Amino acid sequence: MTRSTNKPEWRRSRSCGSAACIEVAKVGDLFMIRDSKNPAAQPLSFTADEWAAFTGGVVAGDFDFE
């Protein structure tokens, strides 16, 4: 079976308990992010390097509120 790259497969955190979540999809070489409350809006897209920098910052605690 071949997957179509025309329609993103959106994923959200398992800890999301409502419809107010951020969803992520990978399409080709791009990572895309959208607001689950407004799925028709244009998603933000990032290169693999930009995505790696962001997720690395999350793991390192760069975005933690103190």
Gaussian input, Z-matrix of N, CA and C with variables (Angstrom, degrees):
# hf/3-21g

backbone

0 1
 N
 C     1     B1
 C     2     B2     1     A1
 N     3     B3     2     A2     1     D1
 C     4     B4     3     A3     2     D2
 C     5     B5     4     A4     3     D3
 N     6     B6     5     A5     4     D4
 C     7     B7     6     A6     5     D5
 C     8     B8     7     A7     6     D6
 N     9     B9     8     A8     7     D7
 C    10    B10     9     A9     8     D8
 C    11    B11    10    A10     9     D9
 N    12    B12    11    A11    10    D10
 C    13    B13    12    A12    11    D11
 C    14    B14    13    A13    12    D12
 N    15    B15    14    A14    13    D13
 C    16    B16    15    A15    14    D14
 C    17    B17    16    A16    15    D15
 N    18    B18    17    A17    16    D16
 C    19    B19    18    A18    17    D17
 C    20    B20    19    A19    18    D18
 N    21    B21    20    A20    19    D19
 C    22    B22    21    A21    20    D20
 C    23    B23    22    A22    21    D21
 N    24    B24    23    A23    22    D22
 C    25    B25    24    A24    23    D23
 C    26    B26    25    A25    24    D24
 N    27    B27    26    A26    25    D25
 C    28    B28    27    A27    26    D26
 C    29    B29    28    A28    27    D27
 N    30    B30    29    A29    28    D28
 C    31    B31    30    A30    29    D29
 C    32    B32    31    A31    30    D30
 N    33    B33    32    A32    31    D31
 C    34    B34    33    A33    32    D32
 C    35    B35    34    A34    33    D33
 N    36    B36    35    A35    34    D34
 C    37    B37    36    A36    35    D35
 C    38    B38    37    A37    36    D36
 N    39    B39    38    A38    37    D37
 C    40    B40    39    A39    38    D38
 C    41    B41    40    A40    39    D39
 N    42    B42    41    A41    40    D40
 C    43    B43    42    A42    41    D41
 C    44    B44    43    A43    42    D42
 N    45    B45    44    A44    43    D43
 C    46    B46    45    A45    44    D44
 C    47    B47    46    A46    45    D45
 N    48    B48    47    A47    46    D46
 C    49    B49    48    A48    47    D47
 C    50    B50    49    A49    48    D48
 N    51    B51    50    A50    49    D49
 C    52    B52    51    A51    50    D50
 C    53    B53    52    A52    51    D51
 N    54    B54    53    A53    52    D52
 C    55    B55    54    A54    53    D53
 C    56    B56    55    A55    54    D54
 N    57    B57    56    A56    55    D55
 C    58    B58    57    A57    56    D56
 C    59    B59    58    A58    57    D57
 N    60    B60    59    A59    58    D58
 C    61    B61    60    A60    59    D59
 C    62    B62    61    A61    60    D60
 N    63    B63    62    A62    61    D61
 C    64    B64    63    A63    62    D62
 C    65    B65    64    A64    63    D63
 N    66    B66    65    A65    64    D64
 C    67    B67    66    A66    65    D65
 C    68    B68    67    A67    66    D66
 N    69    B69    68    A68    67    D67
 C    70    B70    69    A69    68    D68
 C    71    B71    70    A70    69    D69
 N    72    B72    71    A71    70    D70
 C    73    B73    72    A72    71    D71
 C    74    B74    73    A73    72    D72
 N    75    B75    74    A74    73    D73
 C    76    B76    75    A75    74    D74
 C    77    B77    76    A76    75    D75
 N    78    B78    77    A77    76    D76
 C    79    B79    78    A78    77    D77
 C    80    B80    79    A79    78    D78
 N    81    B81    80    A80    79    D79
 C    82    B82    81    A81    80    D80
 C    83    B83    82    A82    81    D81
 N    84    B84    83    A83    82    D82
 C    85    B85    84    A84    83    D83
 C    86    B86    85    A85    84    D84
 N    87    B87    86    A86    85    D85
 C    88    B88    87    A87    86    D86
 C    89    B89    88    A88    87    D87
 N    90    B90    89    A89    88    D88
 C    91    B91    90    A90    89    D89
 C    92    B92    91    A91    90    D90
 N    93    B93    92    A92    91    D91
 C    94    B94    93    A93    92    D92
 C    95    B95    94    A94    93    D93
 N    96    B96    95    A95    94    D94
 C    97    B97    96    A96    95    D95
 C    98    B98    97    A97    96    D96
 N    99    B99    98    A98    97    D97
 C   100   B100    99    A99    98    D98
 C   101   B101   100   A100    99    D99
 N   102   B102   101   A101   100   D100
 C   103   B103   102   A102   101   D101
 C   104   B104   103   A103   102   D102
 N   105   B105   104   A104   103   D103
 C   106   B106   105   A105   104   D104
 C   107   B107   106   A106   105   D105
 N   108   B108   107   A107   106   D106
 C   109   B109   108   A108   107   D107
 C   110   B110   109   A109   108   D108
 N   111   B111   110   A110   109   D109
 C   112   B112   111   A111   110   D110
 C   113   B113   112   A112   111   D111
 N   114   B114   113   A113   112   D112
 C   115   B115   114   A114   113   D113
 C   116   B116   115   A115   114   D114
 N   117   B117   116   A116   115   D115
 C   118   B118   117   A117   116   D116
 C   119   B119   118   A118   117   D117
 N   120   B120   119   A119   118   D118
 C   121   B121   120   A120   119   D119
 C   122   B122   121   A121   120   D120
 N   123   B123   122   A122   121   D121
 C   124   B124   123   A123   122   D122
 C   125   B125   124   A124   123   D123
 N   126   B126   125   A125   124   D124
 C   127   B127   126   A126   125   D125
 C   128   B128   127   A127   126   D126
 N   129   B129   128   A128   127   D127
 C   130   B130   129   A129   128   D128
 C   131   B131   130   A130   129   D129
 N   132   B132   131   A131   130   D130
 C   133   B133   132   A132   131   D131
 C   134   B134   133   A133   132   D132
 N   135   B135   134   A134   133   D133
 C   136   B136   135   A135   134   D134
 C   137   B137   136   A136   135   D135
 N   138   B138   137   A137   136   D136
 C   139   B139   138   A138   137   D137
 C   140   B140   139   A139   138   D138
 N   141   B141   140   A140   139   D139
 C   142   B142   141   A141   140   D140
 C   143   B143   142   A142   141   D141
 N   144   B144   143   A143   142   D142
 C   145   B145   144   A144   143   D143
 C   146   B146   145   A145   144   D144
 N   147   B147   146   A146   145   D145
 C   148   B148   147   A147   146   D146
 C   149   B149   148   A148   147   D147
 N   150   B150   149   A149   148   D148
 C   151   B151   150   A150   149   D149
 C   152   B152   151   A151   150   D150
 N   153   B153   152   A152   151   D151
 C   154   B154   153   A153   152   D152
 C   155   B155   154   A154   153   D153
 N   156   B156   155   A155   154   D154
 C   157   B157   156   A156   155   D155
 C   158   B158   157   A157   156   D156
 N   159   B159   158   A158   157   D157
 C   160   B160   159   A159   158   D158
 C   161   B161   160   A160   159   D159
 N   162   B162   161   A161   160   D160
 C   163   B163   162   A162   161   D161
 C   164   B164   163   A163   162   D162
 N   165   B165   164   A164   163   D163
 C   166   B166   165   A165   164   D164
 C   167   B167   166   A166   165   D165
 N   168   B168   167   A167   166   D166
 C   169   B169   168   A168   167   D167
 C   170   B170   169   A169   168   D168
 N   171   B171   170   A170   169   D169
 C   172   B172   171   A171   170   D170
 C   173   B173   172   A172   171   D171
 N   174   B174   173   A173   172   D172
 C   175   B175   174   A174   173   D173
 C   176   B176   175   A175   174   D174
 N   177   B177   176   A176   175   D175
 C   178   B178   177   A177   176   D176
 C   179   B179   178   A178   177   D177
 N   180   B180   179   A179   178   D178
 C   181   B181   180   A180   179   D179
 C   182   B182   181   A181   180   D180
 N   183   B183   182   A182   181   D181
 C   184   B184   183   A183   182   D182
 C   185   B185   184   A184   183   D183
 N   186   B186   185   A185   184   D184
 C   187   B187   186   A186   185   D185
 C   188   B188   187   A187   186   D186
 N   189   B189   188   A188   187   D187
 C   190   B190   189   A189   188   D188
 C   191   B191   190   A190   189   D189
 N   192   B192   191   A191   190   D190
 C   193   B193   192   A192   191   D191
 C   194   B194   193   A193   192   D192
 N   195   B195   194   A194   193   D193
 C   196   B196   195   A195   194   D194
 C   197   B197   196   A196   195   D195

   B1=1.4500
   B2=1.5215
   B3=1.3102
   B4=1.4559
   B5=1.5150
   B6=1.3345
   B7=1.4611
   B8=1.5269
   B9=1.2956
   B10=1.4558
   B11=1.5197
   B12=1.3209
   B13=1.4624
   B14=1.5212
   B15=1.3332
   B16=1.4566
   B17=1.5212
   B18=1.3082
   B19=1.4623
   B20=1.5270
   B21=1.3290
   B22=1.4785
   B23=1.5269
   B24=1.3167
   B25=1.4632
   B26=1.5267
   B27=1.3199
   B28=1.4641
   B29=1.5171
   B30=1.3356
   B31=1.4675
   B32=1.5199
   B33=1.3214
   B34=1.4669
   B35=1.5190
   B36=1.2973
   B37=1.4537
   B38=1.5228
   B39=1.3195
   B40=1.4671
   B41=1.5168
   B42=1.3384
   B43=1.4641
   B44=1.5229
   B45=1.3112
   B46=1.4674
   B47=1.5205
   B48=1.3104
   B49=1.4489
   B50=1.5142
   B51=1.3276
   B52=1.4578
   B53=1.5293
   B54=1.3090
   B55=1.4700
   B56=1.5268
   B57=1.3163
   B58=1.4651
   B59=1.5213
   B60=1.3351
   B61=1.4619
   B62=1.5182
   B63=1.2922
   B64=1.4516
   B65=1.5232
   B66=1.3319
   B67=1.4541
   B68=1.5222
   B69=1.3365
   B70=1.4565
   B71=1.5249
   B72=1.3327
   B73=1.4664
   B74=1.5238
   B75=1.3274
   B76=1.4642
   B77=1.5212
   B78=1.3214
   B79=1.4551
   B80=1.5169
   B81=1.3167
   B82=1.4591
   B83=1.5134
   B84=1.3265
   B85=1.4661
   B86=1.5220
   B87=1.3263
   B88=1.4615
   B89=1.5247
   B90=1.3196
   B91=1.4636
   B92=1.5186
   B93=1.3272
   B94=1.4587
   B95=1.5213
   B96=1.3492
   B97=1.4660
   B98=1.5232
   B99=1.3312
   B100=1.4686
   B101=1.5261
   B102=1.3165
   B103=1.4594
   B104=1.5244
   B105=1.3143
   B106=1.4662
   B107=1.5199
   B108=1.3256
   B109=1.4696
   B110=1.5186
   B111=1.3460
   B112=1.4554
   B113=1.5333
   B114=1.3281
   B115=1.4608
   B116=1.5251
   B117=1.3257
   B118=1.4685
   B119=1.5288
   B120=1.3177
   B121=1.4712
   B122=1.5303
   B123=1.3125
   B124=1.4590
   B125=1.5306
   B126=1.3378
   B127=1.4679
   B128=1.5280
   B129=1.3179
   B130=1.4620
   B131=1.5203
   B132=1.3233
   B133=1.4655
   B134=1.5213
   B135=1.3388
   B136=1.4588
   B137=1.5207
   B138=1.3171
   B139=1.4579
   B140=1.5197
   B141=1.3173
   B142=1.4648
   B143=1.5275
   B144=1.3408
   B145=1.4715
   B146=1.5252
   B147=1.3197
   B148=1.4699
   B149=1.5245
   B150=1.3267
   B151=1.4609
   B152=1.5283
   B153=1.3298
   B154=1.4651
   B155=1.5271
   B156=1.3317
   B157=1.4607
   B158=1.5342
   B159=1.3227
   B160=1.4608
   B161=1.5261
   B162=1.3364
   B163=1.4635
   B164=1.5273
   B165=1.3316
   B166=1.4627
   B167=1.5167
   B168=1.3397
   B169=1.4632
   B170=1.5147
   B171=1.3231
   B172=1.4726
   B173=1.5268
   B174=1.3253
   B175=1.4674
   B176=1.5265
   B177=1.3361
   B178=1.4662
   B179=1.5279
   B180=1.3418
   B181=1.4603
   B182=1.5138
   B183=1.3329
   B184=1.4659
   B185=1.5349
   B186=1.3178
   B187=1.4678
   B188=1.5192
   B189=1.3313
   B190=1.4647
   B191=1.5242
   B192=1.3171
   B193=1.4562
   B194=1.5254
   B195=1.3002
   B196=1.4714
   B197=1.4875
   A1=108.74
   A2=117.39
   A3=123.13
   A4=109.31
   A5=115.81
   A6=119.73
   A7=110.37
   A8=116.37
   A9=121.23
   A10=109.26
   A11=116.42
   A12=119.85
   A13=111.02
   A14=117.33
   A15=120.72
   A16=112.73
   A17=117.25
   A18=120.61
   A19=109.24
   A20=117.59
   A21=120.12
   A22=111.68
   A23=115.01
   A24=121.47
   A25=107.00
   A26=115.84
   A27=121.28
   A28=110.46
   A29=115.47
   A30=122.26
   A31=109.05
   A32=114.71
   A33=119.87
   A34=108.99
   A35=115.69
   A36=121.43
   A37=110.73
   A38=115.69
   A39=119.98
   A40=111.22
   A41=117.30
   A42=120.10
   A43=112.58
   A44=117.58
   A45=121.45
   A46=108.00
   A47=116.18
   A48=120.26
   A49=114.22
   A50=117.41
   A51=120.08
   A52=108.91
   A53=115.28
   A54=119.84
   A55=111.01
   A56=117.99
   A57=122.34
   A58=109.65
   A59=116.14
   A60=121.15
   A61=110.48
   A62=115.34
   A63=122.01
   A64=106.92
   A65=116.27
   A66=121.41
   A67=109.54
   A68=116.33
   A69=122.75
   A70=108.84
   A71=115.96
   A72=121.62
   A73=108.28
   A74=116.14
   A75=121.35
   A76=107.21
   A77=115.89
   A78=122.05
   A79=107.46
   A80=116.15
   A81=119.80
   A82=109.58
   A83=116.34
   A84=121.60
   A85=113.12
   A86=117.84
   A87=121.24
   A88=111.70
   A89=114.91
   A90=122.57
   A91=106.28
   A92=116.30
   A93=121.38
   A94=109.66
   A95=115.07
   A96=121.56
   A97=107.93
   A98=115.76
   A99=119.93
   A100=109.67
   A101=114.87
   A102=123.26
   A103=107.27
   A104=117.33
   A105=120.21
   A106=113.00
   A107=117.82
   A108=120.82
   A109=111.30
   A110=117.22
   A111=121.11
   A112=109.40
   A113=117.90
   A114=120.77
   A115=114.57
   A116=118.00
   A117=120.46
   A118=112.25
   A119=117.59
   A120=120.91
   A121=109.97
   A122=116.14
   A123=121.90
   A124=109.69
   A125=118.64
   A126=120.00
   A127=111.32
   A128=115.75
   A129=121.24
   A130=107.47
   A131=117.41
   A132=119.41
   A133=110.07
   A134=115.21
   A135=122.42
   A136=110.03
   A137=116.36
   A138=120.95
   A139=109.28
   A140=116.29
   A141=120.83
   A142=110.72
   A143=118.05
   A144=120.71
   A145=111.40
   A146=117.00
   A147=120.37
   A148=110.67
   A149=117.06
   A150=121.47
   A151=110.51
   A152=116.39
   A153=120.68
   A154=111.03
   A155=117.38
   A156=120.56
   A157=110.44
   A158=116.93
   A159=120.96
   A160=111.55
   A161=117.19
   A162=119.45
   A163=111.42
   A164=117.36
   A165=120.41
   A166=111.12
   A167=116.67
   A168=121.19
   A169=112.24
   A170=116.53
   A171=120.38
   A172=109.94
   A173=116.51
   A174=121.10
   A175=110.99
   A176=117.05
   A177=121.48
   A178=112.60
   A179=117.66
   A180=120.49
   A181=113.99
   A182=117.32
   A183=121.01
   A184=112.91
   A185=118.02
   A186=121.09
   A187=112.32
   A188=117.44
   A189=120.46
   A190=110.74
   A191=115.18
   A192=120.69
   A193=108.27
   A194=115.63
   A195=118.91
   A196=110.61
   D1=134.11
   D2=178.32
   D3=-104.70
   D4=132.46
   D5=177.31
   D6=-83.95
   D7=139.90
   D8=175.68
   D9=-80.32
   D10=137.81
   D11=177.10
   D12=-94.88
   D13=4.04
   D14=-178.41
   D15=-75.59
   D16=-29.52
   D17=-176.84
   D18=-118.63
   D19=117.03
   D20=-179.20
   D21=-63.39
   D22=146.51
   D23=173.32
   D24=-98.39
   D25=98.19
   D26=-174.87
   D27=-78.07
   D28=138.67
   D29=179.01
   D30=-128.41
   D31=149.45
   D32=174.93
   D33=-134.94
   D34=163.81
   D35=-179.08
   D36=-60.99
   D37=143.19
   D38=175.19
   D39=-65.73
   D40=-20.28
   D41=-179.91
   D42=-85.48
   D43=-0.01
   D44=177.84
   D45=-75.14
   D46=115.23
   D47=-176.50
   D48=-103.97
   D49=7.23
   D50=-178.86
   D51=-142.25
   D52=-173.42
   D53=177.79
   D54=-87.50
   D55=1.72
   D56=-177.57
   D57=-99.25
   D58=71.82
   D59=-176.25
   D60=-130.37
   D61=164.69
   D62=171.25
   D63=-96.08
   D64=136.28
   D65=178.70
   D66=-115.64
   D67=148.37
   D68=-177.71
   D69=-126.96
   D70=140.91
   D71=174.92
   D72=-140.01
   D73=151.96
   D74=174.99
   D75=-112.68
   D76=123.47
   D77=179.64
   D78=-126.83
   D79=111.01
   D80=-175.82
   D81=61.73
   D82=-123.88
   D83=179.55
   D84=-95.46
   D85=4.84
   D86=-176.00
   D87=-108.42
   D88=146.24
   D89=170.88
   D90=-104.02
   D91=132.06
   D92=-176.70
   D93=-119.37
   D94=145.45
   D95=-179.72
   D96=-129.54
   D97=138.28
   D98=175.91
   D99=-142.72
   D100=163.73
   D101=176.41
   D102=-89.83
   D103=122.95
   D104=-177.01
   D105=-64.45
   D106=-20.18
   D107=177.91
   D108=-75.17
   D109=-18.33
   D110=-177.23
   D111=-138.09
   D112=66.76
   D113=-174.65
   D114=-66.89
   D115=-17.03
   D116=179.68
   D117=-80.91
   D118=-15.01
   D119=-179.33
   D120=-70.87
   D121=153.11
   D122=178.29
   D123=-62.65
   D124=124.10
   D125=179.23
   D126=-75.09
   D127=158.59
   D128=171.28
   D129=-80.30
   D130=145.57
   D131=178.91
   D132=-128.68
   D133=146.87
   D134=-175.62
   D135=-137.82
   D136=147.51
   D137=174.43
   D138=-72.63
   D139=168.39
   D140=178.42
   D141=-61.19
   D142=-39.35
   D143=178.82
   D144=-65.85
   D145=-41.46
   D146=178.03
   D147=-65.15
   D148=-41.04
   D149=179.39
   D150=-64.16
   D151=-42.94
   D152=179.25
   D153=-63.15
   D154=-39.62
   D155=178.14
   D156=-64.56
   D157=-41.72
   D158=179.21
   D159=-65.12
   D160=-52.54
   D161=-177.88
   D162=-65.23
   D163=-33.19
   D164=174.67
   D165=-63.05
   D166=-39.61
   D167=177.08
   D168=-65.67
   D169=-37.00
   D170=177.21
   D171=-62.99
   D172=-48.48
   D173=-179.51
   D174=-62.45
   D175=-38.06
   D176=-178.24
   D177=-76.28
   D178=-8.51
   D179=179.78
   D180=84.19
   D181=15.10
   D182=-177.81
   D183=-62.57
   D184=-20.40
   D185=-176.23
   D186=-109.60
   D187=8.29
   D188=179.12
   D189=-69.73
   D190=139.58
   D191=175.43
   D192=-87.70
   D193=136.66
   D194=-179.99
   D195=-115.35

